[in-house]
Amino acid sequence: VLLLSYKDTDIMLTGDITSEAEDKLLSSISEEKTKLTDQKIEILQVAHHGSKYSSSEDFLNLVGASHAFISVGLHNSYKHPSKETLERLKSHGYRVHRTDTDGALTYPLK
């Protein structure tokens, strides 16, 4: 997991972590939670292509980004992103952007 800060934009890149890895990350940064939640993260790169095993409630609460970017292939055999993950993201107020429906994702958004 990488928190990338460039000028006024903060992006969290999560790679392929699962909810188990998210839980380990949450427990390992217990002292840093205040710093992270005080930071304005604009974009969360959703882990594991939006699998139902990523983006847990607690993780989404901690990150609190404005936008969720999902890198996923059109008509992929895994049927990512999952409906459950999309619903969790939307219920936490994330604006969801996907490569399968939106094409290449850039920021700032156009």
One Martini backbone bead per residue (centre of mass of N, CA, C, O) as a GRO file, in nm:
protein
  110
    1VAL     BB    1   0.099   0.035   0.021
    2LEU     BB    2   0.031   0.373  -0.107
    3LEU     BB    3   0.096   0.712  -0.023
    4LEU     BB    4   0.030   0.972  -0.248
    5SER     BB    5   0.193   1.294  -0.263
    6TYR     BB    6   0.078   1.572  -0.478
    7LYS     BB    7   0.061   1.849  -0.371
    8ASP     BB    8  -0.302   1.846  -0.332
    9THR     BB    9  -0.269   1.524  -0.373
   10ASP     BB   10  -0.419   1.216  -0.251
   11ILE     BB   11  -0.313   0.868  -0.296
   12MET     BB   12  -0.437   0.535  -0.269
   13LEU     BB   13  -0.244   0.240  -0.310
   14THR     BB   14  -0.344  -0.121  -0.295
   15GLY     BB   15  -0.366  -0.320  -0.506
   16ASP     BB   16  -0.424  -0.675  -0.390
   17ILE     BB   17  -0.565  -0.646  -0.136
   18THR     BB   18  -0.731  -0.766   0.132
   19SER     BB   19  -0.916  -0.762   0.415
   20GLU     BB   20  -0.688  -0.885   0.582
   21ALA     BB   21  -0.477  -0.667   0.508
   22GLU     BB   22  -0.644  -0.431   0.607
   23ASP     BB   23  -0.649  -0.518   0.904
   24LYS     BB   24  -0.343  -0.507   0.945
   25LEU     BB   25  -0.316  -0.213   0.873
   26LEU     BB   26  -0.505  -0.097   1.088
   27SER     BB   27  -0.344  -0.211   1.336
   28SER     BB   28  -0.057  -0.083   1.254
   29ILE     BB   29  -0.203   0.232   1.255
   30SER     BB   30  -0.331   0.328   1.524
   31GLU     BB   31  -0.153   0.592   1.570
   32GLU     BB   32  -0.213   0.703   1.261
   33LYS     BB   33  -0.517   0.760   1.223
   34THR     BB   34  -0.529   1.060   1.271
   35LYS     BB   35  -0.349   1.143   1.038
   36LEU     BB   36  -0.515   1.007   0.813
   37THR     BB   37  -0.798   1.141   0.875
   38ASP     BB   38  -0.680   1.438   0.839
   39GLN     BB   39  -0.637   1.351   0.564
   40LYS     BB   40  -0.697   1.430   0.219
   41ILE     BB   41  -0.832   1.188   0.027
   42GLU     BB   42  -0.919   1.162  -0.307
   43ILE     BB   43  -0.791   0.867  -0.383
   44LEU     BB   44  -0.898   0.529  -0.431
   45GLN     BB   45  -0.748   0.238  -0.504
   46VAL     BB   46  -0.904  -0.038  -0.562
   47ALA     BB   47  -0.883  -0.340  -0.457
   48HIS     BB   48  -0.885  -0.618  -0.648
   49HIS     BB   49  -1.092  -0.498  -0.869
   50GLY     BB   50  -1.346  -0.512  -0.661
   51SER     BB   51  -1.361  -0.723  -0.475
   52LYS     BB   52  -1.543  -0.868  -0.211
   53TYR     BB   53  -1.244  -0.886  -0.044
   54SER     BB   54  -1.261  -0.572  -0.044
   55SER     BB   55  -1.331  -0.290   0.106
   56SER     BB   56  -1.394  -0.241   0.392
   57GLU     BB   57  -1.560  -0.064   0.616
   58ASP     BB   58  -1.317   0.026   0.792
   59PHE     BB   59  -1.138   0.119   0.559
   60LEU     BB   60  -1.332   0.330   0.437
   61ASN     BB   61  -1.351   0.500   0.692
   62LEU     BB   62  -1.050   0.576   0.711
   63VAL     BB   63  -1.001   0.700   0.430
   64GLY     BB   64  -1.228   0.893   0.298
   65ALA     BB   65  -1.266   0.934   0.005
   66SER     BB   66  -1.398   1.075  -0.288
   67HIS     BB   67  -1.254   0.860  -0.479
   68ALA     BB   68  -1.295   0.562  -0.690
   69PHE     BB   69  -1.062   0.345  -0.838
   70ILE     BB   70  -1.116   0.096  -1.101
   71SER     BB   71  -0.924  -0.171  -1.218
   72VAL     BB   72  -1.091  -0.315  -1.508
   73GLY     BB   73  -1.208  -0.550  -1.712
   74LEU     BB   74  -1.396  -0.618  -1.967
   75HIS     BB   75  -1.564  -0.900  -1.913
   76ASN     BB   76  -1.463  -1.047  -1.675
   77SER     BB   77  -1.452  -1.363  -1.520
   78TYR     BB   78  -1.493  -1.236  -1.213
   79LYS     BB   79  -1.696  -0.989  -1.205
   80HIS     BB   80  -1.554  -0.726  -1.190
   81PRO     BB   81  -1.699  -0.562  -0.983
   82SER     BB   82  -1.864  -0.596  -0.707
   83LYS     BB   83  -2.162  -0.523  -0.575
   84GLU     BB   84  -2.073  -0.494  -0.279
   85THR     BB   85  -1.846  -0.288  -0.324
   86LEU     BB   86  -2.012  -0.070  -0.464
   87GLU     BB   87  -2.206  -0.029  -0.224
   88ARG     BB   88  -1.995   0.052  -0.014
   89LEU     BB   89  -1.882   0.297  -0.158
   90LYS     BB   90  -2.150   0.455  -0.184
   91SER     BB   91  -2.223   0.453   0.128
   92HIS     BB   92  -1.939   0.634   0.170
   93GLY     BB   93  -1.932   0.856  -0.081
   94TYR     BB   94  -1.813   0.744  -0.332
   95ARG     BB   95  -1.679   0.808  -0.642
   96VAL     BB   96  -1.709   0.601  -0.918
   97HIS     BB   97  -1.434   0.467  -1.118
   98ARG     BB   98  -1.397   0.287  -1.439
   99THR     BB   99  -1.227   0.123  -1.691
  100ASP     BB  100  -1.467  -0.041  -1.826
  101THR     BB  101  -1.658   0.237  -1.856
  102ASP     BB  102  -1.432   0.500  -1.868
  103GLY     BB  103  -1.156   0.419  -1.900
  104ALA     BB  104  -0.920   0.618  -1.862
  105LEU     BB  105  -0.778   0.745  -1.563
  106THR     BB  106  -0.788   1.083  -1.440
  107TYR     BB  107  -0.608   1.356  -1.270
  108PRO     BB  108  -0.813   1.550  -1.308
  109LEU     BB  109  -1.130   1.547  -1.363
  110LYS     BB  110  -1.346   1.584  -1.667
   0.00000   0.00000   0.00000
